[in-house]
Structures are given as C-alpha cells and as structure tokens.
C-alpha cells in the first residue's frame, strides 16, 4: 500500500533497522508506563532513472516498511540531500537507521 516507486533503472537500495522506544501502559494503572524497544526494518530505494536510456536521474527517496509492507516517501531527511543520480550504491551504517550513499552519475 502507499505510493510505491515507479519503474526505475540503476537505482540504489538497502535495508535499514530503525530502533525506537515505545511507551506502553502497564497493567497496574494508567500512570504506570513501561518502555520497550521496537526494531523496524525498512527497504530504502533512492534515485535511478525513469528512462532506460538514462537521460535523467531522480533524487526521489522511498521507504518500504518490511513489517507492514507500506510504502512512504519521507518529507524530512537529515544531512545533505543527495543530487539526482543513477548507478550509485547505498549501505546502512551500523544499524543506526542512517544510510551512506556514494558514487553514480547525474547527467
């Protein structure tokens, strides 16, 4: 569900683990909260070309939640947003939910 990416050529993808703390209400009272860790896995898809002649790259970013199989496009990304590109590589940085993107062409 959600807006899935269009057909792309020479895009980059990787999986990431995002750790978050969830506050859940305990059984004793509504004021008794316990904290648990949740680990969400995502497939990250970036860039690529919408044409097979590689005439124009894109810098669009898509996330697929691997638990719910829902696609989304993040509206806020920390760090410098990469330029439009294709033929690049991506990898996760030590399960921090961060991605390193490198290489590729933009013309």
N, CA and C atoms as an extended XYZ file, in Angstrom:
321
Properties=species:S:1:pos:R:3:atomname:S:1:resname:S:1:resid:I:1 pbc="F F F"
N         0.838       -1.185        0.000 N   UNK     1
C         0.000        0.000        0.000 CA  UNK     1
C         0.877        1.240        0.000 C   UNK     1
N         0.279        2.394       -0.163 N   UNK     2
C         1.031        3.634       -0.236 CA  UNK     2
C         1.541        3.880       -1.639 C   UNK     2
N         2.304        4.943       -1.798 N   UNK     3
C         2.856        5.291       -3.102 CA  UNK     3
C         4.156        4.542       -3.336 C   UNK     3
N         4.104        3.507       -4.134 N   UNK     4
C         5.312        2.741       -4.446 CA  UNK     4
C         6.105        3.477       -5.518 C   UNK     4
N         7.411        3.206       -5.614 N   UNK     5
C         8.213        3.882       -6.628 CA  UNK     5
C         7.800        3.456       -8.031 C   UNK     5
N         8.019        4.338       -9.000 N   UNK     6
C         7.751        3.970      -10.390 CA  UNK     6
C         8.829        3.002      -10.865 C   UNK     6
N         8.674        2.397      -12.025 N   UNK     7
C         9.757        1.567      -12.565 CA  UNK     7
C        11.030        2.404      -12.714 C   UNK     7
N        12.140        1.880      -12.212 N   UNK     8
C        13.410        2.604      -12.227 CA  UNK     8
C        14.517        1.716      -12.768 C   UNK     8
N        15.493        2.333      -13.415 N   UNK     9
C        16.699        1.638      -13.862 CA  UNK     9
C        17.880        2.197      -13.079 C   UNK     9
N        18.779        1.331      -12.658 N   UNK    10
C        20.027        1.696      -11.986 CA  UNK    10
C        19.825        2.514      -10.712 C   UNK    10
N        18.786        2.192       -9.937 N   UNK    11
C        18.562        2.815       -8.638 CA  UNK    11
C        19.422        2.112       -7.592 C   UNK    11
N        19.469        2.658       -6.390 N   UNK    12
C        20.180        2.026       -5.280 CA  UNK    12
C        19.174        1.653       -4.204 C   UNK    12
N        19.452        0.556       -3.496 N   UNK    13
C        18.576        0.160       -2.396 CA  UNK    13
C        19.386       -0.547       -1.326 C   UNK    13
N        18.891       -0.484       -0.112 N   UNK    14
C        19.481       -1.189        1.019 CA  UNK    14
C        18.396       -1.354        2.075 C   UNK    14
N        18.655       -2.172        3.070 N   UNK    15
C        17.734       -2.281        4.201 CA  UNK    15
C        18.354       -1.583        5.396 C   UNK    15
N        17.501       -1.019        6.246 N   UNK    16
C        17.956       -0.386        7.474 CA  UNK    16
C        17.098       -0.872        8.630 C   UNK    16
N        17.665       -0.795        9.823 N   UNK    17
C        16.939       -1.076       11.053 CA  UNK    17
C        16.822        0.224       11.810 C   UNK    17
N        15.606        0.599       12.149 N   UNK    18
C        15.398        1.803       12.937 CA  UNK    18
C        14.940        1.377       14.315 C   UNK    18
N        15.708        1.766       15.322 N   UNK    19
C        15.353        1.438       16.696 CA  UNK    19
C        14.587        2.607       17.295 C   UNK    19
N        13.522        2.300       18.008 N   UNK    20
C        12.751        3.347       18.666 CA  UNK    20
C        12.244        2.829       19.997 C   UNK    20
N        12.007        3.749       20.905 N   UNK    21
C        11.430        3.398       22.200 CA  UNK    21
C         9.936        3.622       22.140 C   UNK    21
N         9.188        2.622       22.509 N   UNK    22
C         7.732        2.736       22.584 CA  UNK    22
C         7.341        2.754       24.050 C   UNK    22
N         6.503        3.699       24.422 N   UNK    23
C         5.948        3.699       25.767 CA  UNK    23
C         4.626        2.967       25.730 C   UNK    23
N         4.530        1.944       26.537 N   UNK    24
C         3.286        1.184       26.604 CA  UNK    24
C         2.768        1.241       28.029 C   UNK    24
N         1.480        1.265       28.181 N   UNK    25
C         0.872        1.358       29.504 CA  UNK    25
C         0.945        0.013       30.204 C   UNK    25
N         1.409        0.037       31.447 N   UNK    26
C         1.490       -1.181       32.243 CA  UNK    26
C         0.116       -1.601       32.739 C   UNK    26
N         0.041       -2.751       33.374 N   UNK    27
C        -1.236       -3.292       33.834 CA  UNK    27
C        -1.714       -2.687       35.151 C   UNK    27
N        -0.822       -2.099       35.966 N   UNK    28
C        -1.208       -1.646       37.296 CA  UNK    28
C        -2.124       -0.429       37.254 C   UNK    28
N        -1.744        0.588       36.506 N   UNK    29
C        -2.575        1.786       36.382 CA  UNK    29
C        -2.193        2.517       35.112 C   UNK    29
N        -2.992        3.506       34.758 N   UNK    30
C        -2.695        4.254       33.538 CA  UNK    30
C        -1.458        5.126       33.695 C   UNK    30
N        -0.990        5.346       34.928 N   UNK    31
C         0.211        6.148       35.154 CA  UNK    31
C         1.476        5.303       35.195 C   UNK    31
N         1.337        3.996       35.191 N   UNK    32
C         2.482        3.093       35.269 CA  UNK    32
C         2.902        2.702       33.858 C   UNK    32
N         3.924        3.364       33.338 N   UNK    33
C         4.376        3.102       31.976 CA  UNK    33
C         5.645        2.267       31.965 C   UNK    33
N         5.734        1.385       31.021 N   UNK    34
C         6.962        0.637       30.800 CA  UNK    34
C         7.480        1.003       29.423 C   UNK    34
N         8.769        0.941       29.271 N   UNK    35
C         9.376        1.291       27.991 CA  UNK    35
C         9.954        0.045       27.362 C   UNK    35
N         9.657       -0.154       26.103 N   UNK    36
C        10.201       -1.284       25.368 CA  UNK    36
C        10.872       -0.803       24.103 C   UNK    36
N        11.781       -1.588       23.585 N   UNK    37
C        12.447       -1.246       22.333 CA  UNK    37
C        11.743       -1.925       21.173 C   UNK    37
N        11.578       -1.172       20.087 N   UNK    38
C        10.989       -1.716       18.880 CA  UNK    38
C        12.002       -1.546       17.762 C   UNK    38
N        12.132       -2.552       16.932 N   UNK    39
C        13.057       -2.509       15.805 CA  UNK    39
C        12.247       -2.633       14.520 C   UNK    39
N        12.233       -1.577       13.741 N   UNK    40
C        11.533       -1.590       12.461 CA  UNK    40
C        12.550       -1.748       11.347 C   UNK    40
N        12.250       -2.598       10.368 N   UNK    41
C        13.112       -2.800        9.200 CA  UNK    41
C        12.471       -2.126        8.002 C   UNK    41
N        13.302       -1.456        7.226 N   UNK    42
C        12.837       -0.754        6.038 CA  UNK    42
C        13.722       -1.088        4.855 C   UNK    42
N        13.125       -1.130        3.682 N   UNK    43
C        13.865       -1.148        2.431 CA  UNK    43
C        13.897        0.294        1.952 C   UNK    43
N        15.095        0.814        1.696 N   UNK    44
C        15.276        2.186        1.231 CA  UNK    44
C        15.622        2.135       -0.248 C   UNK    44
N        14.901        2.890       -1.063 N   UNK    45
C        15.154        2.960       -2.506 CA  UNK    45
C        15.417        4.420       -2.856 C   UNK    45
N        16.538        4.681       -3.524 N   UNK    46
C        16.879        6.057       -3.899 CA  UNK    46
C        17.289        6.146       -5.359 C   UNK    46
N        16.866        7.240       -5.978 N   UNK    47
C        17.357        7.619       -7.295 CA  UNK    47
C        17.027        6.637       -8.391 C   UNK    47
N        17.915        6.605       -9.365 N   UNK    48
C        17.704        5.797      -10.548 CA  UNK    48
C        17.209        6.666      -11.686 C   UNK    48
N        16.910        6.044      -12.781 N   UNK    49
C        16.402        6.750      -13.953 CA  UNK    49
C        15.055        6.164      -14.334 C   UNK    49
N        14.145        7.023      -14.725 N   UNK    50
C        12.823        6.564      -15.161 CA  UNK    50
C        12.825        6.153      -16.620 C   UNK    50
N        13.939        6.391      -17.313 N   UNK    51
C        14.055        6.004      -18.718 CA  UNK    51
C        15.246        5.072      -18.877 C   UNK    51
N        15.147        4.125      -19.784 N   UNK    52
C        16.220        3.153      -19.945 CA  UNK    52
C        17.437        3.716      -20.658 C   UNK    52
N        17.303        4.889      -21.293 N   UNK    53
C        18.479        5.496      -21.913 CA  UNK    53
C        19.263        6.342      -20.907 C   UNK    53
N        18.833        6.344      -19.638 N   UNK    54
C        19.496        7.048      -18.543 CA  UNK    54
C        19.621        8.539      -18.806 C   UNK    54
N        18.624        9.107      -19.483 N   UNK    55
C        18.663       10.523      -19.843 CA  UNK    55
C        18.545       11.440      -18.628 C   UNK    55
N        17.864       10.979      -17.578 N   UNK    56
C        17.665       11.852      -16.436 CA  UNK    56
C        17.531       11.027      -15.163 C   UNK    56
N        18.367       11.337      -14.171 N   UNK    57
C        18.276       10.678      -12.878 CA  UNK    57
C        17.255       11.373      -11.991 C   UNK    57
N        16.913       10.717      -10.901 N   UNK    58
C        15.983       11.289       -9.929 CA  UNK    58
C        16.624       11.221       -8.547 C   UNK    58
N        16.208       12.092       -7.641 N   UNK    59
C        16.689       12.002       -6.260 CA  UNK    59
C        15.557       11.632       -5.308 C   UNK    59
N        14.518       11.008       -5.831 N   UNK    60
C        13.394       10.593       -5.002 CA  UNK    60
C        13.811        9.469       -4.056 C   UNK    60
N        13.221        9.484       -2.869 N   UNK    61
C        13.521        8.509       -1.831 CA  UNK    61
C        12.225        7.823       -1.421 C   UNK    61
N        12.252        6.493       -1.365 N   UNK    62
C        11.086        5.697       -0.978 CA  UNK    62
C        11.482        4.741        0.137 C   UNK    62
N        10.558        4.499        1.064 N   UNK    63
C        10.758        3.537        2.148 CA  UNK    63
C         9.648        2.499        2.107 C   UNK    63
N        10.031        1.239        2.241 N   UNK    64
C         9.060        0.160        2.383 CA  UNK    64
C         9.222       -0.420        3.776 C   UNK    64
N         8.192       -0.278        4.617 N   UNK    65
C         8.208       -0.877        5.943 CA  UNK    65
C         8.059       -2.381        5.757 C   UNK    65
N         9.059       -3.142        6.167 N   UNK    66
C         9.061       -4.583        5.921 CA  UNK    66
C         8.161       -5.358        6.879 C   UNK    66
N         7.597       -4.675        7.877 N   UNK    67
C         6.617       -5.317        8.759 CA  UNK    67
C         5.207       -5.173        8.213 C   UNK    67
N         4.910       -3.999        7.661 N   UNK    68
C         3.549       -3.714        7.201 CA  UNK    68
C         3.419       -3.713        5.681 C   UNK    68
N         4.549       -3.722        4.983 N   UNK    69
C         4.598       -3.636        3.515 CA  UNK    69
C         3.890       -2.386        2.999 C   UNK    69
N         4.066       -1.278        3.726 N   UNK    70
C         3.534        0.017        3.311 CA  UNK    70
C         4.667        0.889        2.800 C   UNK    70
N         4.463        1.494        1.627 N   UNK    71
C         5.421        2.419        1.038 CA  UNK    71
C         5.173        3.818        1.575 C   UNK    71
N         6.245        4.603        1.708 N   UNK    72
C         6.123        6.016        2.065 CA  UNK    72
C         7.278        6.780        1.432 C   UNK    72
N         7.120        8.095        1.378 N   UNK    73
C         8.189        8.978        0.935 CA  UNK    73
C         8.458        9.947        2.072 C   UNK    73
N         9.653        9.896        2.677 N   UNK    74
C         9.951       10.791        3.795 CA  UNK    74
C         9.931       12.252        3.351 C   UNK    74
N         9.409       13.105        4.215 N   UNK    75
C         9.391       14.532        3.917 CA  UNK    75
C        10.531       15.264        4.609 C   UNK    75
N        11.157       14.635        5.596 N   UNK    76
C        12.273       15.257        6.308 CA  UNK    76
C        13.427       14.260        6.373 C   UNK    76
N        14.548       14.636        5.798 N   UNK    77
C        15.744       13.794        5.809 CA  UNK    77
C        16.874       14.608        6.409 C   UNK    77
N        17.590       14.056        7.394 N   UNK    78
C        18.705       14.784        7.989 CA  UNK    78
C        19.931       14.682        7.095 C   UNK    78
N        20.811       15.647        7.233 N   UNK    79
C        22.016       15.660        6.411 CA  UNK    79
C        21.749       16.324        5.069 C   UNK    79
N        22.737       16.279        4.219 N   UNK    80
C        22.630       16.886        2.899 CA  UNK    80
C        21.900       15.950        1.954 C   UNK    80
N        20.874       16.463        1.304 N   UNK    81
C        20.125       15.634        0.363 CA  UNK    81
C        20.974       15.402       -0.877 C   UNK    81
N        21.113       14.147       -1.299 N   UNK    82
C        21.928       13.865       -2.488 CA  UNK    82
C        21.276       14.400       -3.755 C   UNK    82
N        22.115       14.687       -4.721 N   UNK    83
C        21.599       15.139       -6.013 CA  UNK    83
C        20.976       13.959       -6.753 C   UNK    83
N        20.239       14.285       -7.801 N   UNK    84
C        19.660       13.239       -8.649 CA  UNK    84
C        20.793       12.410       -9.241 C   UNK    84
N        20.628       11.075       -9.213 N   UNK    85
C        21.699       10.217       -9.718 CA  UNK    85
C        21.200        8.822      -10.025 C   UNK    85
N        22.018        8.087      -10.749 N   UNK    86
C        21.766        6.676      -11.051 CA  UNK    86
C        23.106        5.959      -11.061 C   UNK    86
N        23.079        4.642      -10.922 N   UNK    87
C        24.311        3.850      -10.911 CA  UNK    87
C        25.114        3.998       -9.631 C   UNK    87
N        24.498        4.396       -8.543 N   UNK    88
C        25.177        4.611       -7.275 CA  UNK    88
C        24.953        3.427       -6.332 C   UNK    88
N        25.574        3.488       -5.170 N   UNK    89
C        25.454        2.436       -4.153 CA  UNK    89
C        25.022        3.059       -2.837 C   UNK    89
N        24.379        2.234       -1.999 N   UNK    90
C        23.959        2.641       -0.664 CA  UNK    90
C        24.226        1.510        0.308 C   UNK    90
N        24.506        1.886        1.567 N   UNK    91
C        24.616        0.874        2.620 CA  UNK    91
C        24.187        1.495        3.945 C   UNK    91
N        23.778        0.632        4.865 N   UNK    92
C        23.387        1.074        6.201 CA  UNK    92
C        24.631        1.267        7.047 C   UNK    92
N        24.594        2.253        7.943 N   UNK    93
C        25.690        2.497        8.870 CA  UNK    93
C        25.357        1.912       10.237 C   UNK    93
N        25.869        0.739       10.525 N   UNK    94
C        25.826        0.121       11.859 CA  UNK    94
C        24.480        0.186       12.578 C   UNK    94
N        23.412       -0.141       11.892 N   UNK    95
C        22.076       -0.214       12.487 CA  UNK    95
C        21.665        1.054       13.226 C   UNK    95
N        22.075        2.206       12.719 N   UNK    96
C        21.674        3.482       13.308 CA  UNK    96
C        20.502        4.097       12.564 C   UNK    96
N        20.022        3.415       11.543 N   UNK    97
C        18.974        3.997       10.730 CA  UNK    97
C        19.509        5.054        9.790 C   UNK    97
N        20.840        5.076        9.607 N   UNK    98
C        21.477        6.029        8.705 CA  UNK    98
C        21.977        5.298        7.469 C   UNK    98
N        22.017        6.027        6.367 N   UNK    99
C        22.415        5.448        5.089 CA  UNK    99
C        23.574        6.244        4.517 C   UNK    99
N        24.566        5.540        3.996 N   UNK   100
C        25.666        6.160        3.265 CA  UNK   100
C        25.424        5.913        1.790 C   UNK   100
N        25.414        6.975        1.002 N   UNK   101
C        25.184        6.900       -0.434 CA  UNK   101
C        26.431        7.430       -1.126 C   UNK   101
N        26.913        6.721       -2.151 N   UNK   102
C        28.132        7.168       -2.820 CA  UNK   102
C        28.137        6.756       -4.281 C   UNK   102
N        28.883        7.523       -5.075 N   UNK   103
C        29.076        7.202       -6.484 CA  UNK   103
C        27.901        7.575       -7.353 C   UNK   103
N        27.938        7.050       -8.564 N   UNK   104
C        26.864        7.273       -9.520 CA  UNK   104
C        27.121        8.449      -10.435 C   UNK   104
N        26.194        8.661      -11.332 N   UNK   105
C        26.261        9.761      -12.293 CA  UNK   105
C        24.976       10.565      -12.202 C   UNK   105
N        25.062       11.824      -12.599 N   UNK   106
C        23.878       12.680      -12.516 CA  UNK   106
C        23.529       13.349      -13.832 C   UNK   106
N        24.119       12.906      -14.918 N   UNK   107
C        23.785       13.534      -16.205 CA  UNK   107
C        23.250       12.536      -17.194 C   UNK   107
